[in-house]
Amino acid sequence: MQAKVSLPELINHYVLRAKIMAKKKLENLSFEESLTELDTIVQSLEQGELSLEESMALFERGLNLSQLSQVKLQAAEQKVQILLDNNGTAKLTDFDSSAGES
């Protein structure tokens, strides 16, 4: 027996799915957009109403979003550290993500 779902819950479910399906390329997302999409993915997965294929695709995108967000956050932290080290006198420079890899 299937549980009855209210109309607002049904609308919310399809809105969440539509948001996920209309996704941008990862590299074009801002940090905030990445976190918002990641939150939407978690909500959709927690509802448990997706097929296995949909769940796996969302899980994979969520992992990629998480990794991208971590890289962006590390870059922002490095920029703040550069500013603090130079007492705010230096121009902001881009983070070189390859510098920490050895």
Biopython code that builds the backbone (N, CA, C, O; Angstrom):
import numpy as np
from Bio.PDB.StructureBuilder import StructureBuilder

atoms = [
    (1, "MET", "N", (0.840, -1.175, 0.000)),
    (1, "MET", "CA", (0.000, 0.000, 0.000)),
    (1, "MET", "C", (0.890, 1.244, 0.000)),
    (1, "MET", "O", (1.825, 1.357, 0.793)),
    (2, "GLN", "N", (0.583, 2.160, -0.892)),
    (2, "GLN", "CA", (1.391, 3.369, -1.021)),
    (2, "GLN", "C", (0.787, 4.489, -0.170)),
    (2, "GLN", "O", (-0.426, 4.696, -0.173)),
    (3, "ALA", "N", (1.646, 5.206, 0.556)),
    (3, "ALA", "CA", (1.180, 6.297, 1.401)),
    (3, "ALA", "C", (0.735, 7.463, 0.544)),
    (3, "ALA", "O", (1.291, 7.721, -0.524)),
    (4, "LYS", "N", (-0.285, 8.170, 1.032)),
    (4, "LYS", "CA", (-0.770, 9.351, 0.309)),
    (4, "LYS", "C", (0.193, 10.499, 0.535)),
    (4, "LYS", "O", (0.720, 10.693, 1.630)),
    (5, "VAL", "N", (0.405, 11.248, -0.523)),
    (5, "VAL", "CA", (1.304, 12.391, -0.469)),
    (5, "VAL", "C", (0.473, 13.637, -0.715)),
    (5, "VAL", "O", (-0.347, 13.673, -1.632)),
    (6, "SER", "N", (0.683, 14.652, 0.099)),
    (6, "SER", "CA", (-0.076, 15.883, -0.076)),
    (6, "SER", "C", (0.403, 16.619, -1.323)),
    (6, "SER", "O", (1.523, 16.407, -1.786)),
    (7, "LEU", "N", (-0.439, 17.470, -1.851)),
    (7, "LEU", "CA", (-0.093, 18.234, -3.048)),
    (7, "LEU", "C", (1.143, 19.105, -2.830)),
    (7, "LEU", "O", (2.011, 19.118, -3.702)),
    (8, "PRO", "N", (1.276, 19.841, -1.709)),
    (8, "PRO", "CA", (2.505, 20.629, -1.503)),
    (8, "PRO", "C", (3.770, 19.769, -1.469)),
    (8, "PRO", "O", (4.813, 20.180, -1.978)),
    (9, "GLU", "N", (3.682, 18.576, -0.870)),
    (9, "GLU", "CA", (4.843, 17.685, -0.837)),
    (9, "GLU", "C", (5.199, 17.213, -2.245)),
    (9, "GLU", "O", (6.373, 17.136, -2.607)),
    (10, "LEU", "N", (4.184, 16.902, -3.024)),
    (10, "LEU", "CA", (4.400, 16.453, -4.389)),
    (10, "LEU", "C", (5.023, 17.559, -5.233)),
    (10, "LEU", "O", (5.945, 17.310, -6.009)),
    (11, "ILE", "N", (4.523, 18.769, -5.080)),
    (11, "ILE", "CA", (5.073, 19.912, -5.820)),
    (11, "ILE", "C", (6.525, 20.140, -5.415)),
    (11, "ILE", "O", (7.386, 20.348, -6.270)),
    (12, "ASN", "N", (6.795, 20.100, -4.113)),
    (12, "ASN", "CA", (8.157, 20.295, -3.618)),
    (12, "ASN", "C", (9.094, 19.238, -4.193)),
    (12, "ASN", "O", (10.216, 19.547, -4.594)),
    (13, "HIS", "N", (8.635, 18.001, -4.231)),
    (13, "HIS", "CA", (9.445, 16.915, -4.773)),
    (13, "HIS", "C", (9.821, 17.191, -6.219)),
    (13, "HIS", "O", (10.984, 17.040, -6.593)),
    (14, "TYR", "N", (8.857, 17.593, -7.039)),
    (14, "TYR", "CA", (9.148, 17.828, -8.449)),
    (14, "TYR", "C", (9.952, 19.101, -8.678)),
    (14, "TYR", "O", (10.727, 19.176, -9.631)),
    (15, "VAL", "N", (9.781, 20.089, -7.829)),
    (15, "VAL", "CA", (10.604, 21.300, -7.919)),
    (15, "VAL", "C", (12.059, 20.964, -7.625)),
    (15, "VAL", "O", (12.958, 21.418, -8.333)),
    (16, "LEU", "N", (12.294, 20.170, -6.582)),
    (16, "LEU", "CA", (13.663, 19.758, -6.250)),
    (16, "LEU", "C", (14.290, 18.978, -7.396)),
    (16, "LEU", "O", (15.445, 19.210, -7.750)),
    (17, "ARG", "N", (13.541, 18.066, -7.967)),
    (17, "ARG", "CA", (14.066, 17.276, -9.081)),
    (17, "ARG", "C", (14.353, 18.153, -10.294)),
    (17, "ARG", "O", (15.352, 17.953, -10.985)),
    (18, "ALA", "N", (13.481, 19.123, -10.554)),
    (18, "ALA", "CA", (13.690, 20.016, -11.693)),
    (18, "ALA", "C", (14.950, 20.852, -11.494)),
    (18, "ALA", "O", (15.704, 21.086, -12.439)),
    (19, "LYS", "N", (15.171, 21.297, -10.270)),
    (19, "LYS", "CA", (16.376, 22.078, -9.974)),
    (19, "LYS", "C", (17.633, 21.264, -10.247)),
    (19, "LYS", "O", (18.603, 21.768, -10.812)),
    (20, "ILE", "N", (17.605, 20.014, -9.842)),
    (20, "ILE", "CA", (18.769, 19.158, -10.027)),
    (20, "ILE", "C", (18.987, 18.860, -11.508)),
    (20, "ILE", "O", (20.123, 18.855, -11.983)),
    (21, "MET", "N", (17.917, 18.616, -12.222)),
    (21, "MET", "CA", (18.052, 18.256, -13.627)),
    (21, "MET", "C", (18.512, 19.441, -14.480)),
    (21, "MET", "O", (19.116, 19.246, -15.535)),
    (22, "ALA", "N", (18.233, 20.659, -14.035)),
    (22, "ALA", "CA", (18.640, 21.852, -14.778)),
    (22, "ALA", "C", (19.971, 22.358, -14.243)),
    (22, "ALA", "O", (20.131, 23.547, -13.967)),
    (23, "LYS", "N", (20.903, 21.461, -14.102)),
    (23, "LYS", "CA", (22.168, 21.799, -13.463)),
    (23, "LYS", "C", (23.164, 22.411, -14.438)),
    (23, "LYS", "O", (23.202, 22.091, -15.626)),
    (24, "LYS", "N", (23.957, 23.297, -13.883)),
    (24, "LYS", "CA", (25.030, 23.941, -14.644)),
    (24, "LYS", "C", (26.270, 23.063, -14.601)),
    (24, "LYS", "O", (26.358, 22.117, -13.818)),
    (25, "LYS", "N", (27.225, 23.397, -15.458)),
    (25, "LYS", "CA", (28.523, 22.737, -15.371)),
    (25, "LYS", "C", (29.159, 23.126, -14.042)),
    (25, "LYS", "O", (29.014, 24.259, -13.583)),
    (26, "LEU", "N", (29.855, 22.194, -13.438)),
    (26, "LEU", "CA", (30.441, 22.426, -12.122)),
    (26, "LEU", "C", (31.355, 23.644, -12.086)),
    (26, "LEU", "O", (31.310, 24.435, -11.144)),
    (27, "GLU", "N", (32.181, 23.789, -13.112)),
    (27, "GLU", "CA", (33.147, 24.893, -13.100)),
    (27, "GLU", "C", (32.488, 26.268, -13.211)),
    (27, "GLU", "O", (33.133, 27.284, -12.950)),
    (28, "ASN", "N", (31.199, 26.311, -13.599)),
    (28, "ASN", "CA", (30.492, 27.587, -13.725)),
    (28, "ASN", "C", (29.715, 27.960, -12.466)),
    (28, "ASN", "O", (29.107, 29.029, -12.413)),
    (29, "LEU", "N", (29.726, 27.106, -11.466)),
    (29, "LEU", "CA", (28.979, 27.365, -10.238)),
    (29, "LEU", "C", (29.810, 28.176, -9.250)),
    (29, "LEU", "O", (31.010, 27.948, -9.095)),
    (30, "SER", "N", (29.158, 29.117, -8.591)),
    (30, "SER", "CA", (29.821, 29.825, -7.494)),
    (30, "SER", "C", (29.847, 28.895, -6.281)),
    (30, "SER", "O", (29.187, 27.856, -6.269)),
    (31, "PHE", "N", (30.604, 29.274, -5.280)),
    (31, "PHE", "CA", (30.680, 28.489, -4.047)),
    (31, "PHE", "C", (29.284, 28.330, -3.444)),
    (31, "PHE", "O", (28.896, 27.235, -3.035)),
    (32, "GLU", "N", (28.542, 29.426, -3.394)),
    (32, "GLU", "CA", (27.205, 29.408, -2.807)),
    (32, "GLU", "C", (26.250, 28.538, -3.621)),
    (32, "GLU", "O", (25.438, 27.810, -3.050)),
    (33, "GLU", "N", (26.340, 28.609, -4.945)),
    (33, "GLU", "CA", (25.497, 27.771, -5.798)),
    (33, "GLU", "C", (25.824, 26.291, -5.593)),
    (33, "GLU", "O", (24.927, 25.447, -5.582)),
    (34, "SER", "N", (27.102, 25.984, -5.432)),
    (34, "SER", "CA", (27.515, 24.603, -5.188)),
    (34, "SER", "C", (26.908, 24.077, -3.901)),
    (34, "SER", "O", (26.393, 22.959, -3.863)),
    (35, "LEU", "N", (26.966, 24.884, -2.839)),
    (35, "LEU", "CA", (26.407, 24.456, -1.558)),
    (35, "LEU", "C", (24.895, 24.298, -1.630)),
    (35, "LEU", "O", (24.337, 23.364, -1.055)),
    (36, "THR", "N", (24.234, 25.205, -2.334)),
    (36, "THR", "CA", (22.777, 25.117, -2.475)),
    (36, "THR", "C", (22.390, 23.857, -3.231)),
    (36, "THR", "O", (21.466, 23.149, -2.830)),
    (37, "GLU", "N", (23.092, 23.576, -4.322)),
    (37, "GLU", "CA", (22.787, 22.365, -5.080)),
    (37, "GLU", "C", (23.100, 21.115, -4.269)),
    (37, "GLU", "O", (22.358, 20.134, -4.327)),
    (38, "LEU", "N", (24.179, 21.144, -3.523)),
    (38, "LEU", "CA", (24.540, 20.003, -2.680)),
    (38, "LEU", "C", (23.440, 19.747, -1.647)),
    (38, "LEU", "O", (23.082, 18.597, -1.391)),
    (39, "ASP", "N", (22.912, 20.806, -1.060)),
    (39, "ASP", "CA", (21.815, 20.674, -0.098)),
    (39, "ASP", "C", (20.576, 20.076, -0.764)),
    (39, "ASP", "O", (19.906, 19.225, -0.179)),
    (40, "THR", "N", (20.273, 20.514, -1.974)),
    (40, "THR", "CA", (19.133, 19.983, -2.717)),
    (40, "THR", "C", (19.314, 18.499, -3.013)),
    (40, "THR", "O", (18.370, 17.716, -2.906)),
    (41, "ILE", "N", (20.526, 18.124, -3.382)),
    (41, "ILE", "CA", (20.823, 16.717, -3.658)),
    (41, "ILE", "C", (20.623, 15.874, -2.400)),
    (41, "ILE", "O", (20.015, 14.805, -2.456)),
    (42, "VAL", "N", (21.134, 16.353, -1.269)),
    (42, "VAL", "CA", (20.989, 15.612, -0.015)),
    (42, "VAL", "C", (19.514, 15.432, 0.322)),
    (42, "VAL", "O", (19.098, 14.344, 0.720)),
    (43, "GLN", "N", (18.722, 16.491, 0.167)),
    (43, "GLN", "CA", (17.287, 16.394, 0.444)),
    (43, "GLN", "C", (16.619, 15.355, -0.452)),
    (43, "GLN", "O", (15.800, 14.560, 0.010)),
    (44, "SER", "N", (16.970, 15.367, -1.724)),
    (44, "SER", "CA", (16.373, 14.408, -2.658)),
    (44, "SER", "C", (16.761, 12.975, -2.317)),
    (44, "SER", "O", (15.925, 12.073, -2.372)),
    (45, "LEU", "N", (18.021, 12.766, -1.967)),
    (45, "LEU", "CA", (18.466, 11.422, -1.612)),
    (45, "LEU", "C", (17.819, 10.946, -0.311)),
    (45, "LEU", "O", (17.487, 9.769, -0.170)),
    (46, "GLU", "N", (17.644, 11.866, 0.637)),
    (46, "GLU", "CA", (17.044, 11.503, 1.917)),
    (46, "GLU", "C", (15.575, 11.126, 1.773)),
    (46, "GLU", "O", (15.062, 10.330, 2.559)),
    (47, "GLN", "N", (14.893, 11.688, 0.778)),
    (47, "GLN", "CA", (13.483, 11.357, 0.567)),
    (47, "GLN", "C", (13.315, 9.905, 0.135)),
    (47, "GLN", "O", (12.276, 9.294, 0.384)),
    (48, "GLY", "N", (14.340, 9.357, -0.512)),
    (48, "GLY", "CA", (14.310, 7.955, -0.880)),
    (48, "GLY", "C", (13.328, 7.588, -1.973)),
    (48, "GLY", "O", (12.945, 6.423, -2.086)),
    (49, "GLU", "N", (12.913, 8.546, -2.780)),
    (49, "GLU", "CA", (11.918, 8.292, -3.812)),
    (49, "GLU", "C", (12.516, 8.208, -5.213)),
    (49, "GLU", "O", (11.781, 8.100, -6.195)),
    (50, "LEU", "N", (13.825, 8.256, -5.311)),
    (50, "LEU", "CA", (14.486, 8.225, -6.609)),
    (50, "LEU", "C", (14.841, 6.789, -6.980)),
    (50, "LEU", "O", (14.981, 5.922, -6.117)),
    (51, "SER", "N", (14.982, 6.562, -8.264)),
    (51, "SER", "CA", (15.442, 5.252, -8.709)),
    (51, "SER", "C", (16.918, 5.096, -8.332)),
    (51, "SER", "O", (17.585, 6.066, -7.971)),
    (52, "LEU", "N", (17.406, 3.874, -8.421)),
    (52, "LEU", "CA", (18.813, 3.617, -8.113)),
    (52, "LEU", "C", (19.721, 4.419, -9.040)),
    (52, "LEU", "O", (20.723, 4.982, -8.599)),
    (53, "GLU", "N", (19.369, 4.471, -10.327)),
    (53, "GLU", "CA", (20.188, 5.202, -11.295)),
    (53, "GLU", "C", (20.208, 6.698, -10.988)),
    (53, "GLU", "O", (21.260, 7.334, -11.052)),
    (54, "GLU", "N", (19.041, 7.259, -10.655)),
    (54, "GLU", "CA", (18.972, 8.682, -10.305)),
    (54, "GLU", "C", (19.773, 8.953, -9.027)),
    (54, "GLU", "O", (20.503, 9.940, -8.931)),
    (55, "SER", "N", (19.622, 8.068, -8.065)),
    (55, "SER", "CA", (20.344, 8.233, -6.795)),
    (55, "SER", "C", (21.851, 8.189, -7.004)),
    (55, "SER", "O", (22.581, 9.003, -6.438)),
    (56, "MET", "N", (22.318, 7.248, -7.810)),
    (56, "MET", "CA", (23.755, 7.135, -8.064)),
    (56, "MET", "C", (24.279, 8.367, -8.813)),
    (56, "MET", "O", (25.362, 8.866, -8.506)),
    (57, "ALA", "N", (23.518, 8.854, -9.789)),
    (57, "ALA", "CA", (23.939, 10.047, -10.537)),
    (57, "ALA", "C", (24.012, 11.256, -9.614)),
    (57, "ALA", "O", (24.952, 12.046, -9.692)),
    (58, "LEU", "N", (23.021, 11.399, -8.742)),
    (58, "LEU", "CA", (23.028, 12.524, -7.801)),
    (58, "LEU", "C", (24.153, 12.388, -6.788)),
    (58, "LEU", "O", (24.796, 13.378, -6.438)),
    (59, "PHE", "N", (24.392, 11.182, -6.319)),
    (59, "PHE", "CA", (25.478, 10.952, -5.370)),
    (59, "PHE", "C", (26.814, 11.341, -5.994)),
    (59, "PHE", "O", (27.634, 11.999, -5.355)),
    (60, "GLU", "N", (27.032, 10.933, -7.243)),
    (60, "GLU", "CA", (28.279, 11.272, -7.930)),
    (60, "GLU", "C", (28.419, 12.777, -8.096)),
    (60, "GLU", "O", (29.493, 13.330, -7.861)),
    (61, "ARG", "N", (27.336, 13.446, -8.501)),
    (61, "ARG", "CA", (27.391, 14.910, -8.652)),
    (61, "ARG", "C", (27.644, 15.560, -7.293)),
    (61, "ARG", "O", (28.388, 16.536, -7.200)),
    (62, "GLY", "N", (27.038, 15.030, -6.256)),
    (62, "GLY", "CA", (27.255, 15.569, -4.915)),
    (62, "GLY", "C", (28.710, 15.468, -4.486)),
    (62, "GLY", "O", (29.253, 16.404, -3.900)),
    (63, "LEU", "N", (29.342, 14.338, -4.774)),
    (63, "LEU", "CA", (30.770, 14.190, -4.458)),
    (63, "LEU", "C", (31.604, 15.219, -5.220)),
    (63, "LEU", "O", (32.506, 15.841, -4.658)),
    (64, "ASN", "N", (31.291, 15.389, -6.496)),
    (64, "ASN", "CA", (32.028, 16.369, -7.306)),
    (64, "ASN", "C", (31.802, 17.791, -6.791)),
    (64, "ASN", "O", (32.738, 18.589, -6.737)),
    (65, "LEU", "N", (30.573, 18.106, -6.417)),
    (65, "LEU", "CA", (30.277, 19.428, -5.856)),
    (65, "LEU", "C", (31.032, 19.648, -4.551)),
    (65, "LEU", "O", (31.554, 20.736, -4.304)),
    (66, "SER", "N", (31.089, 18.619, -3.724)),
    (66, "SER", "CA", (31.801, 18.727, -2.451)),
    (66, "SER", "C", (33.283, 18.994, -2.677)),
    (66, "SER", "O", (33.868, 19.855, -2.020)),
    (67, "GLN", "N", (33.888, 18.264, -3.599)),
    (67, "GLN", "CA", (35.313, 18.459, -3.899)),
    (67, "GLN", "C", (35.564, 19.859, -4.462)),
    (67, "GLN", "O", (36.529, 20.519, -4.075)),
    (68, "LEU", "N", (34.712, 20.306, -5.360)),
    (68, "LEU", "CA", (34.857, 21.640, -5.944)),
    (68, "LEU", "C", (34.726, 22.718, -4.869)),
    (68, "LEU", "O", (35.484, 23.688, -4.854)),
    (69, "SER", "N", (33.768, 22.539, -3.983)),
    (69, "SER", "CA", (33.563, 23.517, -2.909)),
    (69, "SER", "C", (34.775, 23.569, -1.985)),
    (69, "SER", "O", (35.165, 24.648, -1.537)),
    (70, "GLN", "N", (35.369, 22.420, -1.698)),
    (70, "GLN", "CA", (36.561, 22.391, -0.852)),
    (70, "GLN", "C", (37.722, 23.133, -1.508)),
    (70, "GLN", "O", (38.452, 23.863, -0.839)),
    (71, "VAL", "N", (37.892, 22.948, -2.805)),
    (71, "VAL", "CA", (38.971, 23.638, -3.533)),
    (71, "VAL", "C", (38.741, 25.155, -3.495)),
    (71, "VAL", "O", (39.672, 25.923, -3.254)),
    (72, "LYS", "N", (37.498, 25.575, -3.734)),
    (72, "LYS", "CA", (37.192, 27.008, -3.715)),
    (72, "LYS", "C", (37.390, 27.593, -2.330)),
    (72, "LYS", "O", (37.880, 28.713, -2.193)),
    (73, "LEU", "N", (37.016, 26.848, -1.305)),
    (73, "LEU", "CA", (37.188, 27.322, 0.063)),
    (73, "LEU", "C", (38.670, 27.429, 0.420)),
    (73, "LEU", "O", (39.085, 28.396, 1.058)),
    (74, "GLN", "N", (39.462, 26.449, 0.016)),
    (74, "GLN", "CA", (40.907, 26.504, 0.266)),
    (74, "GLN", "C", (41.536, 27.700, -0.439)),
    (74, "GLN", "O", (42.423, 28.349, 0.115)),
    (75, "ALA", "N", (41.084, 27.995, -1.657)),
    (75, "ALA", "CA", (41.613, 29.145, -2.389)),
    (75, "ALA", "C", (41.266, 30.445, -1.667)),
    (75, "ALA", "O", (42.100, 31.345, -1.566)),
    (76, "ALA", "N", (40.044, 30.540, -1.170)),
    (76, "ALA", "CA", (39.637, 31.740, -0.433)),
    (76, "ALA", "C", (40.433, 31.887, 0.863)),
    (76, "ALA", "O", (40.836, 32.991, 1.229)),
    (77, "GLU", "N", (40.656, 30.769, 1.552)),
    (77, "GLU", "CA", (41.447, 30.815, 2.785)),
    (77, "GLU", "C", (42.876, 31.264, 2.502)),
    (77, "GLU", "O", (43.451, 32.029, 3.276)),
    (78, "GLN", "N", (43.449, 30.794, 1.401)),
    (78, "GLN", "CA", (44.810, 31.198, 1.064)),
    (78, "GLN", "C", (44.867, 32.695, 0.742)),
    (78, "GLN", "O", (45.809, 33.381, 1.138)),
    (79, "LYS", "N", (43.870, 33.192, 0.031)),
    (79, "LYS", "CA", (43.840, 34.623, -0.289)),
    (79, "LYS", "C", (43.752, 35.466, 0.975)),
    (79, "LYS", "O", (44.419, 36.494, 1.092)),
    (80, "VAL", "N", (42.925, 35.025, 1.923)),
    (80, "VAL", "CA", (42.828, 35.746, 3.201)),
    (80, "VAL", "C", (44.168, 35.718, 3.919)),
    (80, "VAL", "O", (44.600, 36.732, 4.468)),
    (81, "GLN", "N", (44.831, 34.560, 3.921)),
    (81, "GLN", "CA", (46.132, 34.444, 4.591)),
    (81, "GLN", "C", (47.167, 35.352, 3.938)),
    (81, "GLN", "O", (47.976, 35.971, 4.630)),
    (82, "ILE", "N", (47.146, 35.433, 2.621)),
    (82, "ILE", "CA", (48.076, 36.320, 1.907)),
    (82, "ILE", "C", (47.835, 37.764, 2.326)),
    (82, "ILE", "O", (48.782, 38.514, 2.564)),
    (83, "LEU", "N", (46.572, 38.147, 2.415)),
    (83, "LEU", "CA", (46.250, 39.508, 2.839)),
    (83, "LEU", "C", (46.714, 39.772, 4.262)),
    (83, "LEU", "O", (47.262, 40.835, 4.553)),
    (84, "LEU", "N", (46.496, 38.814, 5.144)),
    (84, "LEU", "CA", (46.920, 38.993, 6.533)),
    (84, "LEU", "C", (48.442, 39.039, 6.657)),
    (84, "LEU", "O", (48.980, 39.840, 7.421)),
    (85, "ASP", "N", (49.131, 38.182, 5.907)),
    (85, "ASP", "CA", (50.596, 38.157, 5.955)),
    (85, "ASP", "C", (51.202, 39.468, 5.467)),
    (85, "ASP", "O", (52.259, 39.885, 5.940)),
    (86, "ASN", "N", (50.535, 40.106, 4.531)),
    (86, "ASN", "CA", (51.052, 41.353, 3.968)),
    (86, "ASN", "C", (50.381, 42.578, 4.583)),
    (86, "ASN", "O", (50.482, 43.681, 4.044)),
    (87, "ASN", "N", (49.704, 42.388, 5.701)),
    (87, "ASN", "CA", (49.011, 43.479, 6.394)),
    (87, "ASN", "C", (48.111, 44.274, 5.462)),
    (87, "ASN", "O", (47.950, 45.484, 5.623)),
    (88, "GLY", "N", (47.532, 43.595, 4.498)),
    (88, "GLY", "CA", (46.602, 44.256, 3.595)),
    (88, "GLY", "C", (47.262, 45.148, 2.570)),
    (88, "GLY", "O", (46.565, 45.881, 1.869)),
    (89, "THR", "N", (48.606, 45.118, 2.452)),
    (89, "THR", "CA", (49.290, 46.014, 1.526)),
    (89, "THR", "C", (49.505, 45.405, 0.149)),
    (89, "THR", "O", (49.781, 46.128, -0.808)),
    (90, "ALA", "N", (49.383, 44.101, 0.036)),
    (90, "ALA", "CA", (49.641, 43.437, -1.244)),
    (90, "ALA", "C", (48.349, 43.261, -2.025)),
    (90, "ALA", "O", (47.261, 43.191, -1.453)),
    (91, "LYS", "N", (48.486, 43.191, -3.318)),
    (91, "LYS", "CA", (47.347, 42.920, -4.187)),
    (91, "LYS", "C", (47.006, 41.439, -4.070)),
    (91, "LYS", "O", (47.893, 40.594, -3.950)),
    (92, "LEU", "N", (45.729, 41.138, -4.104)),
    (92, "LEU", "CA", (45.256, 39.766, -4.018)),
    (92, "LEU", "C", (45.770, 38.967, -5.210)),
    (92, "LEU", "O", (45.662, 39.412, -6.352)),
    (93, "THR", "N", (46.332, 37.780, -4.942)),
    (93, "THR", "CA", (46.823, 36.917, -6.017)),
    (93, "THR", "C", (46.010, 35.635, -6.049)),
    (93, "THR", "O", (45.442, 35.225, -5.037)),
    (94, "ASP", "N", (45.958, 35.008, -7.209)),
    (94, "ASP", "CA", (45.214, 33.764, -7.354)),
    (94, "ASP", "C", (45.939, 32.622, -6.679)),
    (94, "ASP", "O", (47.168, 32.595, -6.616)),
    (95, "PHE", "N", (45.167, 31.683, -6.179)),
    (95, "PHE", "CA", (45.682, 30.502, -5.524)),
    (95, "PHE", "C", (46.228, 29.550, -6.582)),
    (95, "PHE", "O", (45.583, 29.309, -7.602)),
    (96, "ASP", "N", (47.401, 29.020, -6.337)),
    (96, "ASP", "CA", (48.015, 28.044, -7.233)),
    (96, "ASP", "C", (47.788, 26.667, -6.615)),
    (96, "ASP", "O", (48.536, 26.242, -5.735)),
    (97, "SER", "N", (46.743, 25.970, -7.086)),
    (97, "SER", "CA", (46.374, 24.685, -6.492)),
    (97, "SER", "C", (47.430, 23.609, -6.709)),
    (97, "SER", "O", (47.452, 22.616, -5.981)),
    (98, "SER", "N", (48.291, 23.784, -7.677)),
    (98, "SER", "CA", (49.332, 22.780, -7.934)),
    (98, "SER", "C", (50.522, 22.939, -6.990)),
    (98, "SER", "O", (51.371, 22.050, -6.925)),
    (99, "ALA", "N", (50.601, 24.039, -6.266)),
    (99, "ALA", "CA", (51.749, 24.285, -5.396)),
    (99, "ALA", "C", (51.803, 23.299, -4.235)),
    (99, "ALA", "O", (52.891, 22.952, -3.777)),
    (100, "GLY", "N", (50.636, 22.834, -3.745)),
    (100, "GLY", "CA", (50.621, 21.932, -2.608)),
    (100, "GLY", "C", (50.763, 20.489, -2.996)),
    (100, "GLY", "O", (50.882, 19.633, -2.119)),
    (101, "GLU", "N", (50.755, 20.179, -4.280)),
    (101, "GLU", "CA", (50.853, 18.789, -4.733)),
    (101, "GLU", "C", (52.300, 18.417, -4.982)),
    (101, "GLU", "O", (53.005, 19.095, -5.730)),
    (102, "SER", "N", (52.734, 17.357, -4.366)),
    (102, "SER", "CA", (54.104, 16.877, -4.574)),
    (102, "SER", "C", (54.123, 15.388, -4.669)),
    (102, "SER", "O", (55.186, 14.794, -4.844)),
]
sb = StructureBuilder()
sb.init_structure("model")
sb.init_model(0)
sb.init_chain("A")
sb.init_seg("    ")
for serial, (resi, resn, name, xyz) in enumerate(atoms, 1):
    if name == "N":
        sb.init_residue(resn, " ", resi, " ")
    sb.init_atom(name, np.array(xyz, "f"), 0.0, 1.0, " ", f" {name:<3s}", serial, name[0])
structure = sb.get_structure()
